[in-house]
Structure formats: structure tokens, C-alpha cells
Amino acid sequence: MYDLIIIGGGPAGVTAGIYGVRKGLRTLVITKDFLGQAGGAVLVENWPGEKSISGAELMQKFEEHLKHFNPKIEENTIIKSVTKKKEGFKVVTGEKEFEGKAVIIASGRNPRPLKVPGEEKFSGKGISYCVTCDGAFFKEKEVAVVGGGNSGFMAALELKDYCKKVYVLEMGNKVGADEIYQKRLEEVENAEIITGARLKEIKGEEAVEFLTYEKEGEAKELRVDGVFVEVGSVPATEFVGDLVEFNERGEIKIDPVTTETKTKGLFAAGDVTDVRDKQIIVACAEGEKATLSAYDYLRGAGSEPKSI
């Protein structure tokens, strides 16, 4: 049985893992990858010590740091369920089962789907949820970014270097991106912002060919080769069942001091929780808090791990 099982390899999960090993805990990190939302960021310009770095590069450094301490890692792994046992917890993946005295859920968030006709059909065939991953495949193509917040504008700013034309579709009458990103995109000749655009459908034969949207009650059509989805995200909590309480946004409610959930020994950290600010630096701090709280919990339960 592990002292601590950490679910997730984003900033919160990696930080929790580093602290777990350094606290002398027999630590297991289970993750799909070491990217998370942070890994898809075009630029990170507010991480202390790095004036400007891509999310992928930053997360590579995080991964290397974690692996330096040599915790047990199950990578490329999807969690099926977490259940409470008489002593500790059972975590089930597609092929294996693990037991831990304490668990930290740091599973982050998944892209929010558009929920329009054509999305499922063309996912991976012109529809992408990661500009950093797929932007280069659309060289000299015309694409649409759906979403006018910071992530949408940052996506458009990266795509401008590949694409012939980049459209940004914002459902509201005003974009929600920070002024710094708005100013940058206004200077881009091959970018166009369309506000008040309610996406209706994505169409094509074998791949994306065009989309339809409604603006001021009028149906419009836009010919594009790709659609990048930047409309937010939803917490990745499908595996946790009734061991936790959720807020109205589906985020896990935690004690703001200890990060513990309603179930003793079960903690949560990062963007999957109801912590207000969804930032890399905040997620790291919450991961640290979760492990220190888990350490105190384990000591109170009779375990005496030694810090290294």
C-alpha cells in the first residue's frame, strides 16, 4: 500500500509529488500525461524566473524535476474510479488497482465541448482543442478560433504565424480577453474578430470545410479548414463519485486551509477544485498544501514517515 497516491500530472500534481517524496512518503503519481492545461498554453509570462516560456516547455521542466526524485509513476493512464476502503483508498485504472492511505485529486480540467452538430464527427478531422499540438498542421490554411477570452486570443496569436487567415468568433458583443492580448491581435493583418457570433454547426465531407453561425438573427457561413475550440473547461471528476461535494460549477469543494474534501484522507488541489484563481502558480501552491496536509493526516493515523 502506498502512503500517498496523486491523481494528475499538471502543476498541482507534480508539486504534490515532489513534496510527497521529499517528505519520505511512498508516493505514486498516476497521470494521463505531464501537460495538462498548462502544457497547452502558447506563452506563460507570469511564472517567476521565466520571463516568457511556452506551456509545453515549462511542463517539461516540471516533469524532469519530479522524476529527479524518482517517485513511482503510472503514465499514459486513465483513472476509472476511487473508492474508500476500511483503511485507505482503492484507485482503479483500466488495467490495474492501487491502494493508498491518502489520495490527492489533482486531475485538472478537460476542454469544454461546443455541443454543436458536427463536433463529434470532425474531432481530429479539422477540430482541435490544442493549438500548441495541432497549429502547425494548418499552415497556409484558414481557421476559426471559437472563444474570445484570453485563451482564444492567445491561440489566434500563435496561429497567425502558420495560417493564411485566422477568425476569432466570440458569442458576446464584447470580447473577454485582457487588453494586452486585444492590442496584440489588432495589429495582426491576417486576423479578424467576429463578435456576437453564435456557432450553429460545423460541416464538411471527410473533414471540416465550413461552419455556420448566427449574428443579429441572420445566418452566416464561414469557409475554414480548421476549428480551434477555446470556450473554457470543465473539472475532470468523473471517477470520484460521491466521496466529495461539488459546487455549482462541478468543482470539488475543499477546506481552504488543508485542501481536504468531505472524506477524511482524500484531498484535492489545483483547477479541479473550487479555489478561485485558476493559475499555474496557485495550482502549485495548492499541491504543496495538499501534500503537507496529507502528511499531517498520515502521522495522525499512526504512520511516521521521515522527511528527507
C-alpha positions as a printed Julia matrix, in Angstrom:
308×3 Matrix{Float64}:
   0.0    0.0     0.0
   1.25   3.47   -0.9
   1.31   6.26    1.66
   0.11   8.75   -0.94
  -1.49   8.4    -4.37
  -1.64  11.53   -6.51
  -4.02  11.67   -9.46
  -2.84  14.1   -12.12
   0.41  15.31  -13.69
  -0.25  19.02  -14.07
   1.29  21.76  -11.89
  -0.65  20.74   -8.76
   0.02  17.02   -9.16
   3.73  17.44   -9.95
   4.26  19.75   -6.97
   2.36  17.36   -4.71
   4.57  14.52   -5.95
   7.82  16.4    -5.31
   6.74  17.25   -1.78
   5.49  13.72   -1.17
   8.85  12.11   -1.93
  10.76  14.76   -0.01
   8.51  14.1     2.99
   9.54  10.45    2.93
   6.15   9.2     1.74
   5.89   6.16   -0.51
   4.35   8.14   -3.37
   2.57   7.11   -6.57
   1.67   9.59   -9.3
  -0.96   8.44  -11.81
  -1.47  10.62  -14.87
  -2.54  10.67  -18.48
   0.4   12.94  -19.29
   2.54  15.71  -17.84
   0.94  18.51  -19.82
  -2.5   19.36  -18.51
  -3.97  22.73  -19.39
  -0.66  24.45  -18.68
   1.07  22.4   -21.36
  -1.26  23.8   -24.0
  -0.52  27.43  -23.14
   1.07  29.33  -26.01
   3.07  31.57  -23.67
   3.48  31.75  -19.92
   4.71  35.21  -18.94
   3.96  35.28  -15.22
   5.98  32.34  -13.89
   8.73  33.75  -11.65
  12.18  33.15  -13.11
  10.9   32.72  -16.68
  10.15  35.98  -18.48
   8.49  34.09  -21.33
   8.19  30.35  -21.86
   5.77  28.07  -23.65
   3.49  25.95  -21.51
   4.93  22.78  -23.03
   8.5   23.79  -22.14
   7.51  24.73  -18.6
   5.73  21.43  -18.03
   8.72  19.54  -19.39
  10.8   21.18  -16.67
   8.16  20.24  -14.11
   8.23  16.61  -15.26
  12.03  16.44  -15.14
  12.03  17.91  -11.64
   9.51  15.35  -10.4
  11.32  12.4   -11.97
  14.6   13.54  -10.4
  13.14  12.45   -7.05
  12.12   9.07   -8.51
   8.55   8.54   -7.29
   6.58   5.63   -8.66
   4.77   6.87  -11.8
   1.95   5.34  -13.84
   1.9    7.41  -17.04
  -0.5    7.26  -20.02
  -3.1    6.05  -17.54
  -6.77   6.93  -17.12
  -8.47   6.68  -13.72
 -11.68   4.67  -13.64
 -12.68   5.05  -10.0
 -11.64   5.99   -6.49
 -13.35   4.23   -3.59
 -12.98   4.34    0.18
 -11.83   1.2     1.94
 -11.81   0.39    5.65
  -8.2    1.53    5.68
  -7.32   3.98    2.95
  -8.5    4.08   -0.65
  -8.58   1.94   -3.78
  -7.75   3.58   -7.11
  -8.71   1.64  -10.24
  -7.31   2.31  -13.71
  -8.11   0.5   -16.93
  -5.85  -2.44  -16.09
  -4.61  -2.09  -12.51
  -5.68  -1.42   -8.95
  -3.7    0.51   -6.36
  -4.21   1.12   -2.65
  -3.17   4.22   -0.76
  -3.53   5.54    2.76
  -4.23   9.03    1.41
  -5.16  10.38   -2.03
  -4.76  13.78   -3.67
  -7.01  14.52   -6.66
  -5.16  16.92   -8.96
  -6.81  15.87  -12.21
  -7.34  19.39  -13.54
  -9.91  20.14  -16.2
 -10.95  18.95  -19.65
 -11.82  21.19  -22.62
 -15.46  22.25  -22.62
 -17.2   20.85  -25.72
 -19.02  23.11  -28.16
 -22.08  20.84  -28.21
 -22.97  21.7   -31.81
 -23.69  19.38  -34.74
 -20.5   18.25  -36.43
 -18.25  18.49  -33.38
 -18.09  14.77  -32.7
 -17.83  13.87  -36.4
 -14.9   16.19  -37.12
 -12.98  15.91  -33.85
  -9.44  15.22  -35.02
 -10.5   15.92  -38.61
 -10.21  19.67  -38.5
 -11.48  20.31  -34.98
  -8.77  20.7   -32.36
  -8.69  21.55  -28.66
  -4.95  22.29  -28.57
  -3.3   24.97  -30.71
   0.18  24.08  -29.48
  -0.37  20.46  -30.52
  -2.04  20.99  -33.9
  -1.45  24.54  -35.11
   1.42  23.64  -37.44
  -0.84  21.23  -39.37
  -2.82  24.21  -40.69
  -0.01  26.02  -42.47
  -1.41  28.39  -45.12
  -4.97  27.36  -44.19
  -7.9   29.44  -42.98
  -9.09  28.6   -39.48
 -11.54  29.77  -36.85
 -10.93  30.06  -33.12
 -14.15  29.74  -31.16
 -13.87  31.76  -27.97
 -12.91  35.38  -27.35
 -11.28  35.14  -23.93
  -7.56  35.12  -23.14
  -7.1   31.55  -24.33
  -8.87  32.29  -27.61
  -6.77  35.38  -28.32
  -3.54  33.62  -27.37
  -4.49  30.78  -29.7
  -5.08  33.23  -32.52
  -1.75  34.94  -31.85
   0.05  31.61  -32.26
  -1.96  30.56  -35.32
  -1.21  33.81  -37.18
   2.31  32.52  -37.83
   1.01  29.39  -39.56
  -2.29  30.27  -41.11
  -3.37  32.33  -44.08
  -6.33  33.7   -42.13
  -7.49  33.43  -38.52
 -11.03  34.27  -37.45
 -11.92  34.67  -33.77
 -15.6   34.01  -33.02
 -16.97  35.45  -29.8
 -20.57  34.79  -28.84
 -20.86  38.0   -26.81
 -20.92  41.5   -28.2
 -17.6   42.2   -26.48
 -14.51  40.03  -26.21
 -13.34  38.97  -22.78
  -9.59  38.91  -23.41
  -7.22  41.14  -21.48
  -6.41  44.43  -23.18
  -2.79  43.42  -23.79
  -3.92  40.48  -25.97
  -6.54  42.58  -27.74
  -3.94  45.15  -28.71
  -1.56  42.48  -29.97
  -4.21  40.86  -32.14
  -5.45  44.18  -33.52
  -2.01  44.6   -35.1
  -2.22  41.25  -36.91
  -3.19  41.69  -40.56
  -4.39  38.13  -41.15
  -6.69  38.04  -38.08
 -10.34  39.06  -37.86
 -12.54  39.23  -34.77
 -16.27  38.49  -35.15
 -18.36  39.36  -32.1
 -21.96  38.4   -31.47
 -21.39  35.14  -33.36
 -23.36  32.15  -32.08
 -21.91  28.98  -33.6
 -24.6   26.7   -35.03
 -22.89  23.85  -36.91
 -19.59  22.59  -38.32
 -19.86  20.97  -41.75
 -17.86  19.13  -44.37
 -17.45  15.79  -46.11
 -14.4   13.97  -44.76
 -13.02  16.94  -42.82
 -14.02  20.46  -41.77
 -14.93  22.65  -44.75
 -17.06  25.4   -43.25
 -19.08  26.45  -40.25
 -22.35  28.3   -39.81
 -23.13  30.87  -37.18
 -25.85  33.35  -36.33
 -25.22  37.06  -35.9
 -28.01  39.5   -35.05
 -30.58  36.91  -36.1
 -29.0   36.36  -39.51
 -27.5   33.01  -40.55
 -23.94  33.27  -41.88
 -21.4   30.85  -43.32
 -17.63  30.87  -42.94
 -15.34  28.71  -45.05
 -12.49  27.35  -42.91
 -10.19  24.34  -42.89
 -10.0   24.06  -39.13
 -11.76  24.99  -35.9
  -9.9   25.5   -32.62
 -12.08  25.26  -29.52
 -11.28  27.74  -26.74
 -14.53  28.02  -24.77
 -13.27  27.07  -21.36
 -13.07  23.81  -19.49
 -14.87  21.53  -17.04
 -13.43  19.77  -13.96
 -12.17  16.22  -14.54
 -14.07  14.48  -11.74
 -15.96  11.65  -13.42
 -14.1    8.98  -11.42
 -14.59  10.26   -7.87
 -18.27   9.51   -7.26
 -19.85  10.68   -4.0
 -16.64  10.89   -1.97
 -16.6   14.66   -2.5
 -19.02  17.57   -2.63
 -19.27  19.78   -5.72
 -20.13  23.43   -6.18
 -22.47  24.75   -8.87
 -19.64  24.62  -11.44
 -18.88  20.97  -10.75
 -15.66  21.79   -8.89
 -14.6   19.83   -5.82
 -15.24  21.67   -2.57
 -12.19  21.69   -0.31
 -11.18  23.09    3.04
  -9.3   26.27    2.01
  -6.59  25.65    4.61
  -5.98  21.89    4.36
  -7.42  21.14    0.86
  -9.22  18.13    2.4
 -12.55  17.08    0.91
 -15.56  15.83    2.87
 -13.85  12.41    3.08
 -11.0   12.1     5.58
  -7.72  11.33    3.87
  -8.95  12.49    0.47
  -7.52  15.82   -0.65
  -7.83  17.84   -3.86
  -5.65  20.52   -5.43
  -5.48  22.81   -8.42
  -8.03  23.69  -11.07
 -10.28  20.73  -10.27
 -11.23  22.45   -7.0
 -13.3   25.47   -6.04
 -10.19  27.61   -5.5
 -11.0   30.96   -7.1
  -7.9   31.66   -9.19
  -7.02  29.17  -11.92
  -3.33  29.94  -12.31
  -0.24  27.73  -12.58
   1.38  29.31   -9.56
  -1.78  28.88   -7.48
  -2.1   25.23   -8.52
   1.49  24.59   -7.42
   0.84  26.18   -4.05
  -2.32  24.11   -3.6
  -0.42  20.93   -4.49
   2.13  21.73   -1.8
  -0.61  22.41    0.75
  -2.34  19.13   -0.12
   0.78  17.02    0.44
   1.68  18.72    3.72
  -1.89  18.19    4.9
  -1.79  14.55    3.79
   1.49  14.13    5.68
  -0.09  15.5     8.86
  -3.1   13.24    8.31
  -0.9   10.17    7.95
   1.07  10.99   11.06
  -2.18  11.38   12.97
  -3.31   7.99   11.64
  -0.25   6.33   13.17
   2.15   6.45   10.25
   5.56   8.02   10.91
   7.19   8.82    7.55
  10.52  10.63    7.84
  11.29  13.78    5.88
  14.33  13.67    3.55
